[in-house]
């Protein structure tokens, strides 16, 4: 690999620093992406010297080639130190700025301060170094180049480092740049034996070559927790981008939309983006609602510009129908049969991808019928509001029926609730959790699992829970108190959910471990029940995606152990589980002993029809009765009449 490497200006800076007396490790730490590794520093030094010598030979500079081959590094350190001596003029500026001493007196002072300056061998060495440094000016113009995106990593990094990057499927400088842009500061976790310090050096190297490689995103330069929302916002572009980064062309921004209201608008909005922001501010009653509303408005705005080539305020009934049909086909249509302009894969990305990542997409998969209906409801409501405040003349969604289910084998609804753990699976999961080493993440999950299972809270409700929302009420017919938690649910509606004794015990243990008071009410009220993985920083809402990923990771790990024990069907089910399964599990287990209206109240369902899915438990009884009957009927000697 070494023969294919290119000479960069940082290599020459490293070599120049060494010539000028800089310690080899210090020079490597300052200029090389490989850092303090002295073995690599020596080999890099030899490679640079050999490359410079060969270049001088190719261009007929034989005297220069001989000069560059001189083994300067073998001279005593005392001699090498002469190259770091200041000039007499510099010495005067520092020690005699008022020219008080004569030239002779100043020279005597200089020799006293730097006795090696009169060493004949040292002076000859210093002149030799000066000639080499002068030669580097010619060499830099001849050889030094800036890295290009298409360059292989082996062209710029030493063998071992390049091999590690290639093993992580990073073959070019552009792929390295892309990995950092899409995965952020912790991009290095997928690179074997690189580590945070080595990764930071590589990112610094990329940032120093922004002229040829492009600007390095802030999320690659520092941990996400240290960056502000503004720093995490992607640069504006007319592409499939988050709403805050989506740049609408002037002719499509809605300022001259075909459906704009004829009179004076009652909101201060000159274009569609500003109108969407006004709607969100007026109608989104809580963060969860705001997130759902923004998501649907964002998708439609991007679609109308990128796919339909129309402003949002120019959409007609035909456009609204087209979006409804497009949404129904997204992720369900073969690529060859996709009738739309933008390929469907460009709209979908991996679940949980942060908005600052270049890999972010508006959709994670095909939208379910429920999601399609929700999108229709939200968009119809948004256009209705925009028409009511006279930003729009009419609501095109008024003439669009909601999506309808086409009943086929592939689209038929589940007749049983399958996204819930059985009691045996739940018992295994809890037993597995309590066998894990007590790291910070496991400490948190030991509270999260009983908390989520007992209360049936949604993901957003879990991370939103605060200590100030806990309260206790004495029992009516016994001593003691019952603990309750106020929960802000869908539609901005509050409800109170019980916090059983086992959950409160787990919370007290968790608070104590976090360095807080075991009594929840003796702590600041804004502290969340579920903390981020940074002790001492317990304020602020945890990102729901972070908790989702933590639970998914444990589900997958537990599924792997189930598979090793031979329970392959249980393992497949557990590997698919997500946070919402805990809510379904609570509903399914409660249905065994609890009236349906109590389950509805616990889970915060608006309709008892939604809760009824947990009470349809006769299918297993039907299976067991039929299975027992068949066993009896098919035994030898038993006749079926």
N, C-alpha and C positions, 0 to 999 in steps of 0.2 A: 504493500500500500504506500510506503514512504515515497517510492519513485513517482507516484502520481500526485503527490501533494504539491500545492501551489504556495509560492512565497507571498505572504501578506505583509502589509505595513507593520502589523503588530509583531511579526517575526523579526523584522529589521529593527524595530524599537527594542525588542528583547536583546538582540545581538549588540546593538549600540549601547544599551545600558550596561551590559556585561563588559564591553570594551572600556567603558568609562569608569570601571571599578565597582559597579554595583554587584553585591553578592548574588551568586547564581540563583539561590532560592528566592531572594527578594525580587530579582528581575523576572523570574518565572511567575511568581505570585502577582506581579504587577501587569505583565503583558500577555501571558499565555493562558489559554482556556483550560489547560490541564492543571494549572495551579502549582502547589508546593512540592509535587512529586519530583525529587531531585534526580532520580534515574531518568525520567522522561525529559527533564530540563537538560541534562547532559546530552542525551541522544538528539534532542531538538537543536541544541547548540551545534553539535557535529554535523547534523543534516543541513542547517543553514549555511555553515562555513563551506561544506562540500558543494552545495548548490551554487553559492556565489563564485567559488573557484572555477567550477565547470562553465559557468556563464562567461567569466573573463576569458577563459581559453577559447570558447566558441567565437568570441569577437576579437581574437588576436591580441588581447591585453595580457601578454604572458608575464610581464613584470608585476602587474596587479594580481595575477593568479599566484605568483610566488609570495607576494606580500600577504595575501589572504590565507596562505597555507602555513604561515609561521605559527608555531605552537605557543601563543602568548600566555595561555592559561597555565603553563608549567612554571612560570617565573614566580619567585617568592612574593608573598602577599605584600610585604613591605615595599617591593618594587612596583607591584600593580597599583598600590595606593597613590602613586605619584600622579596618575591621570585624574585623580579627584582634586588636585591642588588648585586653589584659585589663582588667577593671574595677579601680577603685582598691582595693576590698576584696580582690580576688585578688592584686593587687600587694603589699598589706600582708602577706597570708598568706605570700607567697614571700620577701619582703625584710625584713619587720619583724614576725615572729610574736610578739615579746615586747612590742610597742607602745612601743618606746624613743623613737621620733620623734613629734613633734606632728603634727596634721593638716596644718598649713601646710608643715612640713618634708617630710612624706611626699608632699604634692602637688608640691612643687618637685622632689623626686627622680623622681616619675612623669613630669613634663614633660621632665626631662633625659633620661630613658630613652626616652620616646616623644614627641619634639617635634611629631609630626604630630597629636597629640591636641588642640593648641590651634589647628589650622588650621580656620578657620570653614567653609570649603568641605567639608573632610573630615568635620567633625562633622555637617554637614547631610546629607552622603551616608550617614554611619553611621546617622543617624536614619531615613533613607529605607529603608535595608536592613532595619532593625529592623521597620519597618512591613510590608515585604514578607514577612519571615520570620513575622510574626504572621499575615499573610494566608494563608500556606501551611498553617497549622493548620486553617483553615476549608476550604481547598481539598482537603486530604488527606481530611477526613471526607466531602467531597462526591464526589470523583473517584477517589481511589486504590482500587484493587481488587487482589485476589490472582489470579494465573493459575489457570485451571481446565483439567483434562485435555482437554476438548473444544475449547478455544480454538485457532484456527489460529495457526501460528507467525508469520504476518504481523501478528498482533495484538500481538506482544510484541517482535519483533526488527526492526531496520532492514532496508530493502529488499534490499540485496545479500546479507545473511546469510540472510534468509528465503528468497530465491530459491535459494541453494545447498542449503539443507535440502530444499526442495521438489524440486529435481533429484535428490536422493538418496531420493526417495519418503518424505519425512518432512513431513507436512502439518499435523499437530496437535501440541500439547504432549505429549499422551499417547503419540503415535508416537515422539516424541523420547525420552521417558522409557523407553519400551519398547525402543528401539534400544540405549540405554545398558545397560539391565538384561540384555539377551540377548547383547550382543556385548562388553561389558566396556570397559575403559579405552581400547582402540584402536577404538572404534566409529566414529571419525571418518574412517577410511581410505576409506570409500565416499562421503564428502561432498566434492565438488570444492572445492579451494582453501580448506579450512578449517584444517587443521593442528592439531598437538597443543595449542599454546597457546590457540588459539581454542576448541577443544573443551573444554579444561579450564575456561575461563570459563563456557561454557554449562552444564557439569555443576555448577559452583559455584552458578550461578544457580538451577538446578533444586533443589539441596540447600538453598538458603536459603528455598525455598517448600515445604518438606516438609509444612507444615500443610494445604495445599490440593492438593498433587500426590502426596503419599505419600513414604515414606522412600527415599532413594537408596541402592542397593545398594553395598557397599564396593568391588566390582570395577569400578565406574564412577568411583570417586574416586581410585584409585591403581593403578599397574601391578601385574599379578598376582604378579610375583616378590616384591613387597614385602608381600604379604598372607599371613597364616597360614591353614592349612586350616580353622580355626574361622571366620575371617572370610569364607571362600569358601563356607560352608555356608548353603544357603537357609533362610529361616524355615520352621518346621514348619507343615504343612498337610495336611489329608485330601484329597489330590489325587494325580494321577499325578506323583510326585516321586521323587527319589533316596532310597534306603533311609535315609540319615542324616537326611533332612528329612521323611520320611513319618510323619504323625501318625495313628495308628490310634485310632478311637473306642473308648472304654472297653469298650463292649459287644462289640466285635470284636477286642480285643487278645489274646485267647487265655487270659486268666486263668481263664476258666470254659469253656474249649473242650470240645466234646462228646467229643473223642477224647483228652482228657488222661488220663495214667496214673492208676490208682486208688491206687497206693502212693506212697511218698515218692520224689520225683525225685532222681537222683544229680547233677544240675547245679543251680546256683543261678540259676534262671530263673523269674520270675513270669509272664512273658507270652511271646508268640511272637517278638517282636523280640529279647528277651534270649536266647531259645533259639537263634535263628539266629546271634547273635554268639558264643555258646558253641560252636556247631558249627564256625563259621569258625575260631575260635581253636584248636580241637582238631584239625581235619582239614586245614586249608589249609597245606600244607608250604612253599610259597614264594609270592611276590607274584603270579605268573602264575596259580597255582591259586586263590589267594584271590580274585583278580579274577573268574575264571570262576565260582566257587562263589557269590560274592556276587551276581553278575549274575542267575543263575537263581533264587536265593532271593528276591531283590528283585522280580523279575518276578512270581513266583507270589504273594508276599505282597500286592503292589499289586492283582493280578488278583482274588485271593480277597476282598479288602475292597471294591474299587471295582466289580467286575463281579458277583461271586457273592454279595456281602453276607454273607460268612461269615468267621469267624476261620480262620487257617491251621490251627490245631489242632482245627478242626471239620470239615475237608474229609473227604468220604467217597470211596469208590471211584468213584461217579458223578461227583463233582466233579473227580477226577483225570482221568477219561476226557474230561470236558467241556473241561478245560484242554488236554489233548493235541489234541483236535479243534479247539479255538479257535486254538491255536498253528499248526496246519497250515493253517487258512484265513486267518490274518492276512496282509493284503497281497496275497491272491490272489482275494478275493471282491469282486464288484461291490458298491458301496455300497447299492444297492437290495435286494440279496440278503443283506446282512449280518444274521444273526439275533440278534446279541448286543446288550446294553443300551448299552454305551459304544461310540461310533463308532470304527472301526478307525484312522482317521487321527489320532485323539488318542493312539494308542499309538506312533506312528512319527515320527521326526524325522530331521534331517540328520545324516549321519555326522560324527563328530568333535566334535559339540556338547559343550562342557564341562558338567560336572554342576552348576555354579553358575548356568548360564544358564536363564532361564525357558523357552527353546525345547528343553531336554533332554527326551528321551523314552526309554523302556526299549528300544525297537527302532529300528533304522535302516532296515530293509526286511523283506520276508517272510523267515522263517527257512527255510533250506535243510533238506533231509531230514537231513543230517548234524548240523546244529544242533539239530533237533528230537530226534534220538536222543540227542545229548549232554545236552540238557536233561532228558530222561526218566531217563537214567543218573544224573545229579547229584542230581535231586530224589528219586529212589528211594533213593539212598545217604543223603541228608540225613534223610529220614523213618525209614530203618532205624536210623540212629544215634540219633535222638531217641527211638525206641521202645526201643532197647537201654539208654539211660540213664534210662528210665522217665518221660521227660517226656510221651511219647505212649503210648497203650495199644496201638496197632497201626499198621502201615504201609499206607495205602490204595493206594500204588503197587504193592504186591505183586500186586494183581489187575488191573493195567493193562498190556496188551501194548504194546511199543514201537511207534512209528509205522512203517508199512510203505509202501514206494514203490508208487504206482499207476502202472504202466507205460503211458504214453501218449506222444505226440509231444512234448508240452510238458514232460514230466517225465523223459524218457529220458536217461540219463547220456551225457556226451560220450564218444565212442569213441576220441578222440585227445586228447592233452594240448594244449590251446590257450592256456593261461595261462602261456606262456613265450616269450621272445624267440628268434628265429632268430639265427644267428651274424651275419648281415648287419645285422639290426636292432640287435643289441648293439653291433656295431662303429660304426654310425651314432650310437648314443646316447653312446658314449664320446667319439667325435670331436666331437659337439655340445657335450658337457660341457666339454671342454678348450678350446673357442673362447669360452667365457663370461668376462666380466671377473672378475678375482680378488677378488670381494667375500668377506666372511666366510662366507656361506652356501655359496658355490661352493667355497671352500677345504675346507669340511667334506665336501661331496659328493664331492670328488675323492679323499677317503679312503673314504667310505662305500660308493661303488659297487664298487670292486675288493674291499673287505673283505666286503661282503654277497655279491657274486657268487662269490668264491672259496670262502667257507665255507658258503654256503647256510643261514646262521642265520635263525631266525625273528625277527620284529620285536622282540619282547620280549627275545630273547637278544642282539640287537645292542646295544640301549641298556643292557643289564645287564653287558656285558663290561667288565672292569677290568684295569688294568695288572698287578696282583698275580697275575692268573690266567694270565699268559704265562710260559712256561718254554722253555728250549732243551735239546736233547739232541744229543750228537755223532753224526755218521753212523757206521755200523758199518764201512763199507768205503772211506771217503774222509775227507779233511779237511773241516772245517767243521761247522756245526751246523744242525739243523732246528728251527724255532720252532713251538710248539704253544700252543693256547689252551684252557683248561678252561672248559666251557660247562655251565651248569645248565639242563637242558631240561625237557620235560614230565614230570609225575609226580615232580619233584624228583630226576631222574636226571642224573648227571654224565657227560659224554663229553669227549674231547679231539679238537679239529679242527686240521688243519694250517694254518699261516699261511705261505703261500709267500713267496718272496723279494720279488716285486713288491708284495705287500701290506705286508710289513715295511718296504720302502723308502718306500711311501706313508705308513705310520704314522710313521716317523721324520721325514719332511718335515712332517707335520701336527703332531707334538709340538713340533718346533722353531718352527714358526709360532705355536704357542700360548704360546711363551715357556718351554717345558719342556726338559728334557734329551733329546737325540735318542735316547739309550739308554733303552728303556722301563723297564728295571729300576733305573735311577738316579733314579726319580721316586717320590713317595708312591704306595703300592700302591692306594689307594682311588680314584685318578683314573680316570674312565671313558675308554674308547678314543674314544668319540664325545662331543664336548663340546657344551654349550649355546652359544648365540650370544652369549656375554658373556665376553670374554677375562678371565682372572684369576679366574674362578669355575668351576673345572674339577671340583669335587667335587659329589657328588649325582647321582642318576639322572635322565636326561633323560626327559621325558614321551614315551611311544611315539607318541602322537597327533601331536606336533610333528614327529617324524621322518617319520611317514607323510605328513603334509601337504607337507613339503619335497620328498619324492620324487614325490608326485603332481603337484606344481607343475612340476617339471622334465619329467616325462613329457608333460604337456599342452603345454608350450612346445616340446619336441622334436617332438611330433606336429604342431603348427602349421607348423613348418618343413618337415617331411616332406610335408605337404599342398601347400605352395607349390611344392615340387619335382615335384609330380604323382604322388606315391606315396600315393594316397588310402586304399587298403586297409591299408597299413602304418600310416598315420597314425591311422585309426580304432582299430586294435588298440592302438597305443601310448597313445592317449588314455584307454583303459580300464585301463591297467596300474596295479598297486599294488605295495606293498613285497613282497608274497608272490611276485610274478612273478620276482623275483631268485632266490628259493629254487628255484622250479620251473625257471628257466633253468639254474641250476647242475646240477640233476638231469638235465635233458634233454641238456645238453652233455656231462656226465660219462658218460652211457649210451653215447656213441659210442665210448669207449675203455676204460671202467672196468667191472669185474665188478659185478653187482648187489649182492653182499654188501658191497662196499666203499662203494657209494653209500648203502646202508642205514646203514652205520656213520657216514658223514660227516653225513648229514642227521638221524640220531637217530630213525629210524623204529622203532617197536616190532615191526612185522611187515614181512617182505619183500614181502608182497602189496601194501602201500602203495607200496613202491619200484618195483614192477613197472610202474607207469604210465609210467615214463620209458624203459622198454626196448621198448615197443610202437611201434617206429619203421618198420614195414614199410608203413604206409599211404602214405607219400610215394613209396616205391619202386613200389608198386602203381599209384599215380597216374601216375608218370612213364612206366612201361612201357606202360600203357594209352594214354596220350596219344601216345607215339611210335608205337604200333601203329596208332592211328586216323589219324595223319598219313600213314603209309605206305599204309594201305588205302584212304584216300579221295582219294589223288592221281589225277589224270586218267591213264587208261591202265592203271591197276592194277585187276585184276578180283578180286573176292572170291568164292572158290569155296565 
